Amino acid sequence: MSDLLLSVLERLPSRVRRGVVAAGALLALAAVMAALTLTAPHGDGHRQPVRERTESVPVQRPSPRRLARPVPATAIRRARRVAQRFLAGYLPFAYGRADLAAINGITPTLRRRLGGRAQLTPAERRRRPRVASLQTTATTPTFVVATAVIDDGGVTTYRLRFTLERRAGRWLVSGLQEG
């Protein structure tokens, strides 16, 4: 029988032969491992199934942390309205059709960062930006991330991300990032 198997193996291409030998070796190894794990020698010479040893391991519970309070829906709606007013002033400013004073609801720091007028090409000035969608996500009761998808009639739309913070009882846009 072994001569027959050897002659068949010799006729196979070397790549296939290596695969068959590797598969056979893995099957033999699996059979040996299965035999060893199912039974183990016992004191009287008979093989008994090996019992798994169970130990009680103390479970460490994480220390109770304070969860952030849920953000009321009214606060999210107010932040969204501020975001919409911001976009109504910011988009004309970004496309060279309005001054910085037209932007409502921003922090003094962001107003200084925006500075003067944007440098635009004539093609960019002709575009008419509009908000295709606006999504607001409250991360804490005093911090909201807003993402607006802007369609200006160009080749593709783009995202405008900005953050709103609740300061002195009102929502203000505090950060701005394209992308």
C-alpha positions as a printed Julia matrix, in Angstrom:
179×3 Matrix{Float64}:
   0.0    0.0     0.0
   2.79   2.44    0.89
   4.54   1.67   -2.44
   1.36   2.59   -4.29
   1.06   5.91   -2.37
   4.73   6.72   -3.03
   4.38   6.05   -6.75
   1.3    8.3    -6.93
   3.11  11.06   -5.02
   6.13  10.84   -7.33
   3.93  11.43  -10.38
   2.48  14.66   -8.95
   4.09  18.02   -9.7
   6.41  19.15   -6.92
   4.13  22.0    -5.83
   1.1   19.71   -5.46
   3.26  17.04   -3.79
   4.39  19.51   -1.12
   0.78  20.49   -0.46
  -0.34  16.87   -0.12
   2.54  16.04    2.23
   1.85  19.16    4.33
  -1.85  18.33    4.55
  -1.06  14.76    5.58
   1.36  15.95    8.25
  -1.22  18.36    9.62
  -3.86  15.62    9.75
  -1.49  13.29   11.58
  -0.54  16.02   14.03
  -4.21  16.84   14.66
  -5.0   13.17   15.33
  -2.14  12.88   17.84
  -3.15  16.1    19.6
  -6.78  14.98   19.79
  -5.75  11.64   21.28
  -3.53  13.34   23.87
  -6.08  15.89   24.99
  -9.01  13.51   25.27
  -7.32  11.01   27.53
  -4.45  10.99   29.99
  -2.9    8.12   31.97
  -4.46   7.49   35.38
  -2.97   5.68   38.36
  -4.45   2.26   37.55
  -3.16   2.23   33.94
  -6.56   3.01   32.38
  -6.99   6.21   30.52
  -9.6    8.6    31.87
 -10.88  11.76   30.28
  -8.98  14.81   31.42
 -11.14  17.15   33.42
 -10.57  20.82   33.05
  -9.55  22.5    36.22
 -11.78  25.37   37.16
 -10.66  28.08   39.47
 -12.58  31.03   40.64
 -10.93  34.2    39.5
 -12.04  37.39   41.2
 -13.61  39.76   38.73
 -12.51  43.32   39.1
 -15.28  45.73   38.47
 -14.34  49.13   37.1
 -14.77  51.95   39.53
 -18.07  53.7    38.99
 -17.53  56.69   36.76
 -19.82  59.56   36.37
 -21.54  59.34   33.04
 -22.1   62.53   31.13
 -25.57  63.89   31.47
 -27.72  63.41   28.41
 -28.04  66.53   26.32
 -31.59  67.87   26.21
 -33.19  68.02   22.79
 -33.95  71.72   23.27
 -30.24  72.46   23.69
 -29.42  70.58   20.49
 -32.14  72.48   18.6
 -30.8   75.82   19.87
 -27.25  74.89   18.84
 -28.55  73.86   15.41
 -30.28  77.23   14.94
 -27.03  79.02   15.84
 -25.19  76.78   13.34
 -27.69  77.71   10.62
 -27.33  81.44   11.37
 -23.55  81.06   11.34
 -23.62  79.38    7.92
 -25.97  82.07    6.57
 -23.28  84.67    7.31
 -20.14  82.6     6.85
 -20.81  81.25    3.35
 -21.26  84.7     1.74
 -18.13  85.84    3.62
 -16.14  82.81    2.42
 -17.16  83.49   -1.19
 -16.28  87.2    -1.02
 -19.84  88.56   -0.94
 -19.99  89.79    2.68
 -17.85  91.27    5.4
 -16.76  89.57    8.59
 -19.41  91.57   10.46
 -22.11  89.53    8.68
 -21.15  86.4    10.62
 -23.28  85.97   13.76
 -22.77  83.72   16.75
 -18.98  83.28   16.79
 -16.45  83.69   19.57
 -14.1   86.7    19.54
 -11.17  84.31   19.09
 -12.68  82.8    15.94
 -13.56  86.26   14.62
  -9.89  87.3    14.96
  -8.75  84.06   13.34
 -10.99  84.58   10.32
  -9.45  88.02    9.88
  -9.97  89.86    6.61
 -11.31  88.8     3.27
 -10.71  85.49    1.57
  -8.52  85.33   -1.54
 -10.73  83.91   -4.27
 -10.47  83.27   -7.97
 -13.14  84.82  -10.24
 -14.62  81.35  -10.78
 -14.98  80.83   -7.02
 -16.63  84.25   -6.61
 -19.3   83.32   -9.18
 -20.36  80.22   -7.26
 -23.53  80.24   -5.17
 -22.98  78.1    -2.07
 -25.9   76.43   -0.33
 -26.14  74.07    2.61
 -27.09  70.63    1.3
 -27.28  69.11    4.8
 -26.45  69.98    8.38
 -25.82  67.47   11.13
 -25.26  68.39   14.78
 -23.91  65.99   17.38
 -23.85  66.88   21.05
 -20.85  65.4    22.8
 -21.5   67.05   26.16
 -24.16  69.48   27.37
 -21.8   72.37   26.51
 -20.12  71.15   23.31
 -21.64  70.36   19.9
 -19.92  69.3    16.67
 -21.66  70.38   13.46
 -20.99  69.08    9.97
 -22.44  70.86    6.96
 -22.29  69.58    3.4
 -21.88  72.55    1.08
 -22.84  72.52   -2.59
 -21.48  75.53   -4.44
 -22.16  74.35   -7.97
 -18.59  73.14   -8.43
 -17.5   69.64   -9.39
 -18.26  68.17   -5.99
 -19.68  69.04   -2.6
 -17.47  69.55    0.43
 -17.82  69.24    4.19
 -17.45  72.08    6.62
 -16.99  71.03   10.25
 -17.27  73.44   13.14
 -17.72  73.32   16.87
 -20.19  75.15   19.05
 -19.72  75.84   22.74
 -22.22  76.96   25.31
 -20.81  80.07   26.98
 -22.67  82.31   29.4
 -25.96  80.7    28.49
 -25.63  80.99   24.69
 -24.25  78.86   21.91
 -21.3   80.25   19.95
 -19.25  78.81   17.09
 -15.75  78.39   18.52
 -13.82  76.41   15.91
 -13.89  75.89   12.16
 -12.33  73.21   10.01
 -12.88  72.26    6.37
 -12.94  68.61    5.38
